[in-house]
Amino acid sequence: MVIVYFAAPDVVLPTFFQRLVGIANASIAMLVVIFAVREFGNRWNRIHVPGVGRVSTSKLLGALVFLAVLAWWLSPWAPIQAA
């Protein structure tokens, strides 16, 4: 991804492929966050939230990162623009 961005900065992909790249990058970012919290944040992996109960922070943070990265890719500020 980084190589494509720097090697061809003015690349424009068809809309379908640009969205597909965005979903793939959001999924990879989500998995990295989930595994990082589970590996390095064992102490904070499950927290108690009043009224909700025990919440898995790795899954919650993973979902938030997925949505943030996907929103970034669907915005006009995406690294690779859609046609």
Order of alpha helices (4+ residues) and beta strands (2+ residues): alpha-beta-alpha-beta-beta-alpha-beta
